[in-house]
Amino acid sequence: MNIDHLALFVRLATTHNISMAGKELGLSAAVSSTYINKLEESLGVKLVHRTTRKVSLSEEGQAFLPHAEEVLANVALARASVGSGSLIPQGKLRVTAPASFGRMHIIPALNDFLTRYPDLTLDLRLNDSIVDMVEGGFDIAIRDAALADSSLIAKKLARDKRIICASPAYLKKYSQPQTPEQLSQHKCVNLHGLDTWQFTVDNKPQSIKTNTVLFADNGEAVRDACAQGIGITLMSTWCAYEKLKSGELVQILEDHPLISHTAIWAVYPSARLLAPKVRAFIDYFSEYYGQTPYWESKTDR
């Protein structure tokens, strides 16, 4: 059984595309297809189903995958133990992240990250839509959400504190709500799908359907619209913190905490064979954000 064939198969399980998996390993499409064929011949089973659009694992392929991952992990450790292999992060790391979070809190750290790991190249895709990381061939997906059950593995990078805020101009014009119920008398700005806010009132959950005058699909757009006085908004402190410090936004309804189970997560397909480049990214940004993220502190990084 050829190690190169196994490496391609494991990568194929993530990308669902033979050409893409092969390209990441420096192989042509033709050679990649031959490798998979030879692996199937050596095992005497069909590992993948091929269509014109994508490749999926067969039942036998799914059963074989964890064993292939374990073999590769053991080979990597064996090589490293005698100095013939490297656990140094290297190669291309493909990451998808929310657009606003990526611009504000990933890109500013990349110069130091890539200086620390000079053998890495980074393919960063910023998108506010939830991307299928397996179909897209991503190594890591950054999520700002409450995670649903999934076959993917998640590592919490930072907490995501959410608050209600408004501009001083808006509050001067329309007054400040003192209770969640009073939000019905106010204009609100929301991300799509986030127009119902949940509070803890008298130790009980209370849902408030807001009067939304503006929906947007980008966190920075919602923040800036709120700062312009269009309406009140619910926002993550990582997005609002600079305008809170400048006084362009102020927090309101502080005595009525929001119910939120969101956090900043790094999601990846498998924990059995965690590539050094994936581990390096996760460890770096866990340390960079810290137990109390800098956007919640009184001073900027």
C-alpha positions as CSV (number, residue, x, y, z in Angstrom):
1,M,0.0,0.0,0.0
2,N,1.5,3.3,-1.2
3,I,1.7,6.2,1.3
4,D,1.3,8.7,-1.4
5,H,-1.9,7.0,-2.5
6,L,-3.2,7.2,1.1
7,A,-2.3,10.9,1.4
8,L,-4.2,11.6,-1.8
9,F,-7.2,9.6,-0.6
10,V,-7.4,11.4,2.7
11,R,-7.2,14.8,1.0
12,L,-9.8,13.7,-1.4
13,A,-12.2,12.9,1.5
14,T,-12.0,16.6,2.4
15,T,-12.1,18.3,-1.1
16,H,-14.4,15.8,-2.8
17,N,-12.5,16.7,-6.0
18,I,-9.7,14.5,-7.4
19,S,-8.1,17.3,-9.3
20,M,-8.1,19.7,-6.4
21,A,-6.8,17.1,-4.0
22,G,-4.0,16.2,-6.4
23,K,-3.1,19.8,-7.1
24,E,-2.6,20.4,-3.3
25,L,-0.1,17.5,-3.3
26,G,1.6,18.6,-6.5
27,L,0.0,16.0,-8.7
28,S,-1.7,16.3,-12.1
29,A,-5.3,15.3,-12.5
30,A,-4.3,12.2,-14.5
31,V,-1.8,11.0,-11.9
32,S,-4.2,11.6,-9.1
33,S,-6.9,9.5,-10.8
34,T,-4.3,6.8,-11.3
35,Y,-3.3,6.8,-7.7
36,I,-6.9,6.4,-6.5
37,N,-7.4,3.5,-9.0
38,K,-4.3,1.8,-7.8
39,L,-5.4,2.2,-4.2
40,E,-8.7,0.6,-5.0
41,E,-7.1,-2.2,-6.9
42,S,-4.7,-2.9,-4.0
43,L,-7.7,-3.1,-1.6
44,G,-10.0,-4.8,-3.9
45,V,-12.9,-2.5,-3.1
46,K,-14.5,0.7,-4.5
47,L,-13.5,3.6,-2.3
48,V,-15.1,6.5,-4.1
49,H,-18.1,7.3,-6.3
50,R,-17.3,9.6,-9.2
51,T,-19.7,12.0,-10.9
52,T,-19.0,14.8,-13.4
53,R,-19.3,17.4,-10.5
54,K,-17.8,15.8,-7.4
55,V,-16.5,12.7,-5.8
56,S,-17.9,11.1,-2.7
57,L,-16.7,8.2,-0.5
58,S,-18.4,4.9,-0.8
59,E,-19.4,3.0,2.3
60,E,-16.1,1.1,2.1
61,G,-14.3,4.4,1.6
62,Q,-15.9,5.9,4.7
63,A,-14.9,2.8,6.7
64,F,-11.4,2.9,5.4
65,L,-10.8,6.7,6.0
66,P,-10.0,6.7,9.7
67,H,-7.5,3.8,9.2
68,A,-5.8,5.7,6.4
69,E,-5.6,8.8,8.6
70,E,-4.1,6.8,11.4
71,V,-1.5,5.3,9.1
72,L,-0.4,8.7,7.8
73,A,-0.3,10.1,11.3
74,N,2.0,7.3,12.5
75,V,4.2,7.6,9.4
76,A,4.6,11.3,10.1
77,L,5.5,10.7,13.7
78,A,7.9,7.9,12.7
79,R,9.7,10.1,10.2
80,A,10.0,13.0,12.7
81,S,11.4,10.7,15.4
82,V,14.5,9.9,13.2
83,G,14.7,13.4,11.6
84,S,13.6,12.2,8.2
85,G,10.3,14.0,8.3
86,S,9.0,17.4,9.5
87,L,6.2,18.5,11.7
88,I,6.9,22.1,10.7
89,P,3.8,23.8,9.3
90,Q,4.1,24.0,5.6
91,G,2.1,24.1,2.4
92,K,-1.1,25.9,1.5
93,L,-3.6,26.5,4.3
94,R,-7.2,27.2,3.1
95,V,-9.3,29.1,5.5
96,T,-12.8,30.6,5.2
97,A,-14.1,33.2,7.6
98,P,-16.9,35.8,8.0
99,A,-16.0,38.9,6.1
100,S,-16.2,41.4,8.9
101,F,-14.4,39.2,11.4
102,G,-11.7,38.3,8.9
103,R,-11.0,41.9,8.0
104,M,-10.9,43.1,11.5
105,H,-9.4,40.3,13.5
106,I,-7.5,37.9,11.2
107,I,-5.8,40.0,8.6
108,P,-4.1,42.3,11.2
109,A,-2.4,39.3,12.7
110,L,-1.3,37.6,9.4
111,N,2.1,39.4,9.0
112,D,3.3,38.0,12.3
113,F,1.7,34.6,11.7
114,L,3.3,34.2,8.3
115,T,6.6,35.5,9.5
116,R,6.5,32.8,12.3
117,Y,5.7,30.1,9.7
118,P,7.6,31.1,6.5
119,D,6.9,27.7,4.8
120,L,3.1,28.4,4.9
121,T,1.0,30.1,2.3
122,L,-2.5,31.1,3.2
123,D,-5.6,31.1,1.0
124,L,-8.2,33.2,2.9
125,R,-11.7,33.4,1.7
126,L,-14.0,36.0,3.4
127,N,-17.7,35.3,3.1
128,D,-20.7,36.1,5.3
129,S,-22.5,33.1,4.0
130,I,-22.0,29.7,5.7
131,V,-19.7,27.9,3.3
132,D,-19.6,24.1,3.1
133,M,-16.0,23.7,4.0
134,V,-15.8,20.1,3.0
135,E,-17.2,20.7,-0.5
136,G,-15.0,23.8,-0.8
137,G,-11.9,22.0,0.2
138,F,-11.1,24.2,3.2
139,D,-8.8,23.2,6.0
140,I,-10.4,25.5,8.6
141,A,-13.7,27.4,8.8
142,I,-14.0,30.3,11.3
143,R,-17.6,30.4,12.6
144,D,-19.2,33.1,14.7
145,A,-22.3,31.1,15.8
146,A,-23.8,28.6,18.1
147,L,-22.7,25.4,16.5
148,A,-25.1,22.7,15.5
149,D,-24.2,19.0,15.8
150,S,-21.8,18.0,13.1
151,S,-19.3,15.5,12.1
152,L,-16.8,18.4,12.0
153,I,-14.5,19.1,15.0
154,A,-14.6,22.6,16.6
155,K,-12.1,24.5,18.8
156,K,-13.2,27.6,20.6
157,L,-10.9,30.5,19.7
158,A,-12.7,33.3,21.7
159,R,-15.9,34.2,23.3
160,D,-18.4,36.3,21.5
161,K,-20.1,38.8,23.8
162,R,-23.2,40.4,22.2
163,I,-24.7,43.7,23.3
164,I,-27.5,46.2,22.3
165,C,-26.2,49.5,21.2
166,A,-27.2,52.8,19.5
167,S,-25.7,56.1,18.5
168,P,-26.0,59.1,20.8
169,A,-27.8,61.0,18.0
170,Y,-30.5,58.3,17.8
171,L,-31.0,58.2,21.6
172,K,-31.2,62.0,21.7
173,K,-33.9,62.0,19.1
174,Y,-35.9,59.0,20.1
175,S,-35.0,58.5,23.8
176,Q,-33.4,55.4,25.3
177,P,-35.4,52.3,25.9
178,Q,-35.3,51.1,29.5
179,T,-36.8,47.6,29.0
180,P,-36.7,45.1,26.2
181,E,-40.5,45.6,25.7
182,Q,-39.9,49.3,24.8
183,L,-37.9,48.2,21.8
184,S,-41.2,47.8,19.9
185,Q,-41.4,51.6,19.9
186,H,-38.0,51.9,18.3
187,K,-36.3,51.4,14.9
188,C,-33.8,48.6,14.6
189,V,-31.0,47.6,12.2
190,N,-30.3,43.9,11.9
191,L,-28.4,41.2,10.1
192,H,-30.6,39.0,8.1
193,G,-32.2,36.4,10.3
194,L,-31.4,38.1,13.6
195,D,-34.4,40.3,14.1
196,T,-35.7,38.4,17.2
197,W,-33.6,39.2,20.3
198,Q,-33.7,37.0,23.4
199,F,-33.2,38.6,26.8
200,T,-33.2,37.3,30.4
201,V,-35.9,39.2,32.3
202,D,-36.7,38.2,35.9
203,N,-34.6,35.1,35.4
204,K,-36.7,34.0,32.5
205,P,-36.1,34.1,28.7
206,Q,-38.0,36.7,26.8
207,S,-38.0,37.0,23.0
208,I,-38.5,40.4,21.4
209,K,-39.5,40.7,17.7
210,T,-37.8,44.0,16.7
211,N,-39.1,46.7,14.4
212,T,-36.5,46.4,11.7
213,V,-36.1,49.3,9.3
214,L,-32.9,48.0,7.7
215,F,-31.6,44.5,7.1
216,A,-28.0,44.0,5.9
217,D,-25.8,40.9,5.2
218,N,-22.6,42.3,6.7
219,G,-21.7,43.1,10.3
220,E,-19.7,46.2,9.5
221,A,-22.6,47.6,7.5
222,V,-25.0,47.1,10.4
223,R,-22.6,48.7,12.8
224,D,-22.1,51.7,10.5
225,A,-25.8,52.2,9.9
226,C,-26.4,52.1,13.6
227,A,-23.6,54.7,14.2
228,Q,-25.4,56.9,11.6
229,G,-28.5,56.9,13.8
230,I,-30.7,54.7,11.6
231,G,-31.7,52.5,14.5
232,I,-30.7,50.3,17.5
233,T,-28.8,47.1,16.8
234,L,-27.7,43.9,18.4
235,M,-24.0,43.5,17.8
236,S,-20.9,41.5,18.8
237,T,-18.4,43.5,20.8
238,W,-15.6,42.4,18.4
239,C,-17.4,44.4,15.7
240,A,-18.6,47.4,17.8
241,Y,-15.6,47.9,20.1
242,E,-13.8,50.7,18.2
243,K,-17.0,52.8,17.9
244,L,-17.8,52.2,21.5
245,K,-14.5,53.5,22.5
246,S,-14.8,56.6,20.2
247,G,-18.3,57.3,21.5
248,E,-20.0,56.8,18.2
249,L,-22.0,54.0,19.7
250,V,-23.1,53.4,23.3
251,Q,-24.3,50.3,25.0
252,I,-27.9,50.2,26.2
253,L,-30.2,47.8,28.2
254,E,-27.2,46.7,30.2
255,D,-29.4,45.5,33.0
256,H,-31.1,43.1,30.7
257,P,-28.5,40.6,29.4
258,L,-28.9,38.9,26.1
259,I,-29.3,35.1,25.8
260,S,-26.6,34.0,23.4
261,H,-24.6,30.8,22.9
262,T,-22.3,32.1,20.2
263,A,-18.5,32.0,20.2
264,I,-15.7,32.3,17.7
265,W,-14.9,28.7,16.6
266,A,-12.3,27.2,14.3
267,V,-14.0,24.2,12.6
268,Y,-12.1,21.5,10.8
269,P,-12.9,18.1,9.4
270,S,-11.0,15.6,11.5
271,A,-9.1,15.4,14.7
272,R,-7.3,12.1,14.0
273,L,-4.8,13.6,11.6
274,L,-4.5,17.3,12.5
275,A,-2.0,18.7,10.1
276,P,0.7,20.9,11.6
277,K,-0.5,23.8,9.5
278,V,-4.0,23.5,10.9
279,R,-2.7,23.2,14.5
280,A,-0.4,26.2,14.0
281,F,-3.3,28.4,12.9
282,I,-5.6,27.3,15.7
283,D,-2.9,27.6,18.4
284,Y,-1.7,31.0,17.2
285,F,-5.1,32.6,17.1
286,S,-6.2,31.1,20.4
287,E,-3.2,32.8,22.0
288,Y,-3.7,36.0,19.9
289,Y,-7.3,36.5,21.1
290,G,-6.6,35.3,24.6
291,Q,-9.0,34.3,27.4
292,T,-10.4,37.9,27.5
293,P,-10.3,39.1,23.8
294,Y,-8.6,42.4,23.3
295,W,-11.8,43.8,21.8
296,E,-13.3,43.5,25.3
297,S,-10.4,45.3,27.0
298,K,-10.1,49.0,27.6
299,T,-7.0,49.4,25.5
300,D,-6.5,48.4,21.9
301,R,-3.9,45.8,20.9
